[in-house]
């Protein structure tokens, strides 16, 4: 299996040639549509409908590629995001969290 950073370099090179007019923002717009596809599959699964795990994995991969495309088109190397991931995880672990009405979570904002 290829290293994710090498694979991302290959994907970005292909994307820049193939989608010449795409921008960091347009890649995020595409990410929205890919997220909706994941949501549809997960909702179907929650309703008890048969959903192939491989289909779900492929849609998650599409989401990751769209996010990575935005990152790359913004001039940021994926390695830097991976480095920030560790820092942000430490920050998030130290925060207090509250559940939102949609069952997502947000950190509790501390008074200024």
C-alpha positions as CSV (number, residue, x, y, z in Angstrom):
1,X,0.0,0.0,0.0
2,X,1.3,3.4,-0.9
3,X,2.1,6.0,1.7
4,X,-0.8,8.5,2.1
5,X,1.4,11.5,1.6
6,X,2.9,10.1,-1.7
7,X,-0.6,9.0,-2.8
8,X,-1.9,12.6,-2.1
9,X,0.9,14.1,-4.2
10,X,-0.1,11.8,-7.0
11,X,-3.8,12.7,-6.6
12,X,-3.1,16.4,-6.5
13,X,-0.9,16.3,-9.6
14,X,-3.7,14.4,-11.5
15,X,-6.4,16.8,-10.1
16,X,-4.5,20.0,-11.1
17,X,-4.2,18.6,-14.7
18,X,-7.8,17.2,-14.9
19,X,-9.8,20.0,-13.1
20,X,-7.9,23.1,-14.3
21,X,-10.4,25.6,-13.2
22,X,-11.2,24.1,-9.7
23,X,-10.4,26.2,-6.7
24,X,-10.0,25.5,-3.0
25,X,-13.6,26.7,-2.5
26,X,-15.1,24.7,-5.5
27,X,-13.5,21.6,-4.0
28,X,-15.3,22.3,-0.8
29,X,-18.6,22.7,-2.7
30,X,-17.9,19.3,-4.2
31,X,-17.2,18.0,-0.7
32,X,-20.7,19.0,0.3
33,X,-22.2,16.9,-2.4
34,X,-20.0,13.9,-1.4
35,X,-20.9,14.3,2.3
36,X,-24.6,14.2,1.3
37,X,-24.0,10.9,-0.5
38,X,-22.4,9.5,2.7
39,X,-25.3,10.8,4.8
40,X,-27.8,9.1,2.4
41,X,-26.1,5.8,2.8
42,X,-25.9,6.1,6.6
43,X,-29.5,7.1,6.8
44,X,-30.5,4.1,4.7
45,X,-28.4,1.9,7.0
46,X,-30.2,3.4,10.0
47,X,-33.5,2.5,8.4
48,X,-32.4,-1.1,8.1
49,X,-31.8,-1.0,4.4
50,X,-28.9,-3.0,3.0
51,X,-25.9,-0.8,2.4
52,X,-22.6,-2.2,1.2
53,X,-19.7,-1.3,3.4
54,X,-17.5,-0.9,0.3
55,X,-19.9,1.7,-1.1
56,X,-19.7,3.6,2.1
57,X,-15.9,3.4,2.2
58,X,-15.7,4.7,-1.4
59,X,-17.9,7.7,-0.6
60,X,-15.8,8.5,2.5
61,X,-12.7,8.3,0.2
62,X,-14.4,10.8,-2.2
63,X,-14.9,13.1,0.8
64,X,-11.3,12.8,1.8
65,X,-10.1,13.5,-1.8
66,X,-12.3,16.6,-2.0
67,X,-11.0,17.9,1.3
68,X,-7.4,17.1,0.3
69,X,-8.0,18.9,-3.0
70,X,-9.0,22.1,-1.3
71,X,-6.0,21.8,1.0
72,X,-3.6,21.3,-2.0
73,X,-5.2,24.1,-4.1
74,X,-4.8,26.4,-1.1
75,X,-1.1,25.8,-1.3
76,X,-0.9,23.7,1.8
77,X,0.9,20.3,1.9
78,X,-1.0,17.5,3.5
79,X,1.9,16.9,5.8
80,X,1.3,20.2,7.5
81,X,-2.4,19.3,8.1
82,X,-1.3,16.0,9.6
83,X,1.1,17.9,11.9
84,X,-1.7,20.3,12.9
85,X,-4.0,17.3,13.5
86,X,-1.8,16.2,16.5
87,X,-1.8,19.7,18.0
88,X,-5.6,20.1,17.5
89,X,-6.3,16.8,19.1
90,X,-4.4,17.9,22.2
91,X,-6.4,21.1,22.3
92,X,-9.7,19.3,21.8
93,X,-9.0,16.7,24.5
94,X,-8.5,19.6,27.0
95,X,-11.9,21.2,26.1
96,X,-15.3,20.6,27.6
97,X,-18.0,19.4,25.1
98,X,-21.7,19.7,24.9
99,X,-24.2,17.9,22.7
100,X,-26.1,19.9,20.1
101,X,-29.8,19.2,19.2
102,X,-28.6,17.3,16.1
103,X,-26.4,15.0,18.3
104,X,-23.2,16.7,17.0
105,X,-20.9,18.2,19.6
106,X,-19.4,21.6,20.1
107,X,-16.8,22.7,22.6
108,X,-18.0,24.9,25.4
109,X,-16.9,28.5,24.8
110,X,-15.2,30.0,27.8
111,X,-16.2,33.5,28.7
112,X,-13.8,36.2,27.5
